[in-house]
């Protein structure tokens, strides 16, 4: 299960960002998880509270957005979902493709509380 290392790095990265930017509270971390990234979203969600314990993210919500694994067929230029079509172009049957999206695991947004004006 390589997700534990990924989740630990997520916590380290967000904590470092918070420290560098003098952020004392984080409400939510929003992450894009690609269908083709070989990362299992359920494992990330399960491991996050354990990895975040004792850190600035301990009470922060984790939101995962699943990014579809899309590809363009090299033979007919059809754009299709790789997983849904088992890697085969639904238009021409070719397996030759260029992956367009869904391979990454990216921190999209770090939500911090708004500063109240007093």
LINHUUR-V680472 format. One record per pair of residues at least 12 apart in sequence whose ideal C-beta (glycine too) atoms are under 7 Angstrom apart, sorted by sequence separation. I is the first residue (numbers start at 1). J is the second residue. D is the distance in Angstrom with one decimal. If there is no record, write none. Layout:
BEGIN
I_J_D ; I_J_D
END
This chain:
BEGIN
14_26_6.8 ; 69_81_6.4 ; 78_90_6.8 ; 68_81_5.6 ; 69_82_4.3 ; 76_89_6.4 ; 78_91_3.9 ; 48_62_4.6 ; 69_83_5.4 ; 75_89_6.9 ; 78_92_6.9 ; 14_29_5.7 ; 76_91_5.2 ; 73_89_3.9 ; 76_92_4.3 ; 45_62_6.6 ; 75_92_5.5 ; 82_99_6.9 ; 73_91_6.5 ; 76_94_6.9 ; 45_64_6.6 ; 73_92_6.4 ; 75_94_4.2 ; 44_64_6.4 ; 74_94_6.9 ; 10_31_7.0 ; 73_94_5.5 ; 75_96_5.7 ; 79_100_7.0 ; 74_96_4.0 ; 41_64_5.1 ; 73_96_6.9 ; 74_97_5.9 ; 73_97_5.5 ; 74_98_6.1 ; 41_66_6.4 ; 72_97_6.4 ; 71_97_4.0 ; 72_98_5.1 ; 71_98_6.2 ; 29_57_6.6 ; 71_99_4.9 ; 72_100_5.8 ; 71_100_5.9 ; 26_56_5.8 ; 69_99_6.9 ; 70_100_4.6 ; 26_57_5.8 ; 29_60_5.7 ; 31_62_6.9 ; 33_64_5.1 ; 35_66_6.2 ; 70_101_4.8 ; 28_60_5.8 ; 35_67_6.6 ; 69_101_6.8 ; 70_102_6.2 ; 6_39_6.2 ; 27_60_6.1 ; 28_61_4.4 ; 29_62_5.4 ; 30_63_4.7 ; 31_64_5.4 ; 32_65_5.1 ; 33_66_5.8 ; 34_67_4.5 ; 35_68_5.8 ; 36_69_3.9 ; 68_101_6.5 ; 69_102_3.1 ; 26_60_4.4 ; 27_61_6.8 ; 33_67_6.7 ; 35_69_3.9 ; 67_101_5.7 ; 68_102_5.5 ; 28_63_6.0 ; 30_65_6.8 ; 32_67_5.0 ; 34_69_6.3 ; 67_102_5.0 ; 3_39_6.1 ; 3_40_6.2 ; 7_44_5.8 ; 6_44_7.0 ; 18_56_5.3 ; 3_43_4.1 ; 7_47_4.6 ; 11_51_5.0 ; 15_55_5.6 ; 3_44_5.4 ; 7_48_5.6 ; 11_52_5.5 ; 15_56_5.4 ; 1_43_6.2 ; 15_57_6.8 ; 4_47_5.5 ; 8_51_5.1 ; 14_57_5.9 ; 65_108_6.8 ; 3_47_5.8 ; 7_51_4.5 ; 11_55_5.5 ; 11_57_5.5 ; 36_82_6.3 ; 35_83_5.5 ; 36_99_6.5 ; 36_102_4.3 ; 37_103_5.7 ; 39_105_5.3 ; 34_101_6.8 ; 35_102_4.5 ; 36_103_4.8 ; 37_104_6.2 ; 34_102_3.8 ; 37_105_5.1 ; 34_103_5.0 ; 34_104_5.0 ; 34_105_6.6 ; 32_104_6.6 ; 33_105_5.5 ; 31_105_6.9 ; 32_106_4.7 ; 31_106_6.8 ; 31_107_5.6 ; 32_108_5.0 ; 31_108_6.2 ; 29_107_6.7 ; 30_108_4.7 ; 30_109_4.1 ; 29_110_5.8 ; 28_111_4.0 ; 26_110_6.1 ; 27_111_4.6 ; 26_111_7.0 ; 27_112_6.5 ; 26_112_5.8 ; 27_113_6.0 ; 25_112_6.4 ; 25_113_5.5 ; 23_112_5.3 ; 14_107_6.7 ; 17_110_6.3 ; 13_107_6.5 ; 14_110_5.9 ; 10_107_6.8 ; 6_105_6.4
END
